[in-house]
C-alpha cells in the first residue's frame, strides 16, 4: 500500500505543495503503522485466549451461525471482502497515478515482489515434496503483511527513511496482486455455472456504469454487494468480489480526493480496514492452542515449510532479485537507503500474517489440524523475521549505512 506524491494537492503554479505531501504521507503511514500495532495486539490476545480457560468459548463462538454462516465464515468471506476492496482500490490507484504508474517505478518493487513470491513457494514445496495432502499450501508463505511490517517500521522511527517505506508499500501492492491471482486461479472449487453467470452479469453492470461516467458510489456498492452474494454461491472465493468492484470504481480527478470516487472511497475505507477489519480477522484466525505442541511438531512439513518460506525464502527472494535488478541497472536503490537497509526490509517481508493465514484457510478448508499447523508456522516465521529485521535496521542506522554500497 503506497502513496504517490504526484496525486497530492498542488500550488497555483502547478508545483506540488511539500507541506501537503508531507502531511499526506504522515497521515497514511501513521494510520497503516497504528493499524499494524493493533493487529499485533489482536493476534497476541487471540493466542492468550486460545490458551486460557476461555479457549472453549472462543472456538465455539467462532462457529456460531448467523444468517446461515458461521461467525468465522462471515469474518473470512464478508469482512475480508472489504479488505480486498481496499487492496483493489490501492492497486488501481498505484497503477494509474502512483508508485507503480511507470515501468521504471515498477522495476525494483516488481522484481522484489516476484522473488518474494517464488522462492518461499519453492522452499515450501521442497519441504512438503511427496505429501499430496499438504502441497496445496505452497502459496501460504508467498504473502507479505504490509500493516504488520509498517507497524514494525513505526517502532524504529526516523531510523528508516520514507523512501524505504514507500518501496515496501509498493512491493506489498504487487505482492497482494499476486495473492489475488493465486486465490482466483488456484483456490476455486465446486463451480456453479448459474451463479457464475449471475456474477458475470453484475460485473458487466459495473463496467457499463463506469463507461457511462457514473460517479456516485452508492450504485457501485449496491451492485458490488450483489456480486459478493453471487460469488459466494458460485464457488469462486467471495472476497474477489471486493477486488473486482474496486477496479470498476472510477478514478476521476486524482488531484482531489473529494471529487475522485476511488480516492474518496479509499480514504473512507482505510481506517475501518486498518483499525477494525484486519484486527478482527487477526483475532478470529490467530488463536491456536499450544497445548501439547513439542519442538518436534515445529519440524512437521507444514509448519517447517511455512516458517522457512517466510524467514529464509522471503529474504532471499526479495533481496536477491532486487539486488540483481539494481546490479543490472534495471532499477536503483530507494533514495537515501543502503544495502543493509534494503536487506532489513527484505527480512520484514517475512511477516506474512494476514494474507498467509487467509490462504492457509483456503488451502486446507477441511483440515483443522493442518490449519493449526499453518498458524504455528506463520506466527513463528513472522516473529523471527520481525526480530531479525529490527536488529538489522537498527544496525544499519548505527553503522551509517545510508548510501548505496
N, C-alpha and C positions, 0 to 999 in steps of 0.2 A: 504494500500500500504506500503510495508515494504522492508527492505534490509537485506540480510544475509551476515555477515562479512566473512563467510567461503568461499564465492564465490569471494572474493576480491583477488588482487594480493598477491603473497607470496614471501618471500625472498628465496635465493638459498638453504637454509637448510630446506625449506618447511614450515617455520613458517609464519604466517600472518604478513604482514607489518602494524604495528599500525598506522603509518602516512598515508598509503594508505587507511586503513579502516576509519580513522577519516575524511580524505578528501572526501571519497565516501559518507559517512553518512552526512557530512556537505553539500555537493552539493545536495544530494537527498532532505533533509529536507528544505534546503533553497529554492529549486525550488518549492516544494509542498506548503510550507508556503507562499511564494510570490504569487503563483497561487491562494491560498485561499484568500489573501488580495485583489487581483484583482477581484476575484469573488464577494467579498463583495461590492467592488466599483461598479461593473456592476449591481448587484442587486439593490443597492441604486439609481443609475442613472435611472434604469428602473422604479422604484417606482416614482421618481421625474417626469420623462417624462410622465408616465401614469396618473399623476395628475396635468398636466400642460396644457397650451393652445395647446401643440403639441400632446396631447393624441390621437386625432382622426387620425393624420398622423401616429403615432406609431402603432396603432392597424391595420390600413388599410395597412400599409407596410408589416406587417406580413402575410397578406392574399394575397399578390401579387403572381400570378402564374409564375413559371419559369420551363420550360420543363415539364409542366403538374402537378407540385406540388407547393403548396404554400411555401413561404419562411419559415414559421413556420414549415411546414412539412419537408422541407429539413434540417432544424436545428435539429429537434427531431428524424428524421429517418436516416438522412445522416450523419451529423457531429457527432451525438451521437453514431453512429456505430464505429467511430474512438475511442471515449471514451471507449466503451465496448471492443474494441480490446485491448486497453491498460490494461483494467481490466483483460481480459483473459490472457494476457501475464504475468501479475503480479501474478495471481492465479497459473498458471502453474509453474512459477519460484519458488514461495514460497513453493509450494507443493513438488517440486523436490529437491531443494537445499537451500531453505530459512528458514524463521522463522516458517514455517508450515511443515517442511520436516519429523518430527518425531511426534509420538503421544504425547510425553511429551511436545514438543513445541506447539502443537495444543491445549493442555488441557485448559489453562487459557483463551486465546482468544476465543477458541471454546465454552466453557461454557458461557462466557460473551456475545458472539455474539448470541447464541441461546436464552438466556434470553432477550437480546436486541431486538430480532425479535418477540418473542412470547408475552411478556407482553404488549408492545404497541398495538399489533394487538388485544389482548383480551380487552384492555381498549376501543379501537375504536369500537369494536363490541358491547360492553356493552352500550356505549353511543348511538349507532345507531341501537340498537336492535328493531325490529319491523318495520324498514324502509327499504323495499326491494330496494328502489331507491338509497340508499347511502351505504348499506352494502358492496358493491363491492370495496369500498375504504379502506378495512381493512388493506391492506399492506402498505398504504401511510406512517404511522409513524414508520414502521419497519426498515427503512434505515438510515444509518449514512453518512454524507458528510465529507469524510476524508480531502479534500482540505480546507474546511471551518474550520474544527476542528484544523488542524495543523496550519492554519493561526492564530487562536486564541492563540495556544500554542506559536507561534513565538513571540507574543507580551509579553509573560511572560519571555522570555529569559532563563537564567540559573536557574530560579525557578523550571523548570521541567526537570528532568534527561532524557537523551537519551533513557534509557531503557523503560520509560513510553511512549515515542513517538513511539518506536518500537512496544510496546504492542498495542497501539491504531491503528497503521498501520496494524498489523496482524489481529486484531479484524475486522477492516474495510474490509479487503480482504475477510474474511469469510462472513461478512455481505453482501458484493457485490455478492458473490457466491449465497447466499440465495435469493437475489433480482433477480438475473438472472434466477434462477429456478422458482421463483414465476411468473415472466413475461412469461416464456416459458409455464408453466403449467396452469396458471390462465387467463392471458390476451391474449389468442389466440382465434380468432373467424373467421368464414366465410372461412374455408379452401378450397383451390383449389388443388385438387389431382394432376393435371398435373404439377403445379409449385412446389408442394412438392416433386414430383419425380425428377424434374429437380434439386431442391436443394440437394436432396439426392445424385444425380449423381455428383454434384460439390464437396460434402463432400467426396465421395469415391475417387475422383481425388486427393484431398488434402491429404488424408490418404495414398494413394499409393505413392505420391511424397515423403511424409515423410518416408515411409518404404523403399523407394528406395534410400534414402540418398541424396535427392536434398537439397542443402544448399543455393542456390541463392534465394533471396527474391522475385524477380520480378514475377516468375511463380505463387507463392503463392498469391501475391497481385492481379494478373490478375484473377485467379480463384476465389479469395475472392470477387472481385467486381461483378463477375457473380453470385456468391452465394447471395450477398446482393440483387441484382435485382430480382432473383428468389424468395427469401424470402419476398421481398416487395410485390410481386404479389400473394404470397401463402396464406396470412392470418396470418402467424407466424410473430411476430414483427421483422422487418428487422435488428434492432440493434443486435439481437442474432447472425447474421452472423459474426459480429466482434469477438464475443467470440469464435465461432466455428473455425474461421480462426486462431485465436491466439493459440488455443490448438493444432493446427496442425503444427505450426511453430516449427522446431527442436531446441532443446536447444544447442546441440553441446558441446563445452568446456565451462563450467560455470566460469572458472577462467579467461577467456579472452573475453571481450565484443566485440572485433573486429573479432574474429573467431566464436562466437556464434551468429547464426542468430536471436535467440529470444532476447538476451541481446542487440544486435546491434539495432534491430527494436524498442525495448523498450526505449533505450537511445535516439533514434531519435524522437520517438513519444511524449515522456514525456513533453518537453517544449511546443510543439504545443497544446497538450491537456490542460496543466495547464494554458497557457497564451492566448490561442485563443478559443479552442472548448468549454471548460466549461464556461468561461466568456460570450461568445456569447450565449450559452444556457441560462445562468442566465439572461442576458439582454432580451432575447426573451420570457422568461417564468415568470420572477418575476414581470413584470408590471401588476398591478391590480389597478383599480380606487377605491379610498377610499371614494369617494363622496357618501354621503347618508348612509355610514356604521355607525351604532349606537352600543353602548355597548351590546344591546340585540342581535345584529347579531352575536356577538362573541360566544354566547352560543347556536347557532344552532347546530344540531347534527354533521355536517361535520367539521366545524372549531373547535368545542369543542373537538370532538374525536381526531382530528389530534394534537391539542395543548396539550391535556392531555397525549396522547400517547407518544409524543416526550419529554415533560417536566417531566412527572411522570413515564410513562411506561419504558422509556429508563434507567433512573437511578435505578429504582427498579430491572429491568431485568438484566442489565449489572452488577451492583454492587452485587445484591443478589446472582446470580448464580456463579459469580466469587468468592464471599466470601464463598459460600458453597463448591466449588471445593477446595479452599485453606484450609478450616477447615477440609475437608475430606482427606487432604493430596494427592489429585489428581493433585494439581498444587501448585505453590508458587508465592508470590508477586514478581513483577519485581524488579530487584536488585536496592537497594538504595531508594525504594519507601515505603511509609507508607499507612495506610488505608485511611487517609483523602485525599491523592493524588489520590489513586485509585477511591475514590468516586468522586473527581473532574473530572477525565476522564470519569466516567460514566455519569456525567452531560453533558460533552462535546458531548457525543454520541447522545444527544438530538438535535444536529444540523443536521437536515435531508434534507437540502436544495435540492441539485441537483437530487438525486435519488427519493426523496419524490415528488418533482414537476413532475418528469418524470412519476412515477407510477400514480400520480393523473390524468395526461392527458390520460393515458391508461384506468383508472378505469371509467372515465366519458367522453368518446370521443364525445358524442353528447349533452353535458350539460354544456355550457359555464358558467352558473351561479354557478354550483357546482364546476367547476374548479377554479373560482374566490374565492369561499369559501375555497377550498383546499389551495390556495396561502396565504390567510389570516391566516389560521391555521398553515401552515408551517413557515411563517415568524414570527408569534407570538411565537410559540413553540421554534423555533430555537434561536430567540433573547433572550428569557427568560433563556433558557438553557445555552447560551453562557455567559450571565451576571452572573448567579449563579456559573458557573464553574470557571470563573475568580476570583470571591470572595473567593471560597473555596480553589483554588490552591494558591492564594496569602496568605491566612490564614495558609495553611499547611506549607508554607515556613517560615512564621514569627514564627510559633509555634515550628519549628524544627522537624516537623513530617516527618522524612525521614527514619525511621526504622520500621520494621513490628510491628504492635501492637498486 
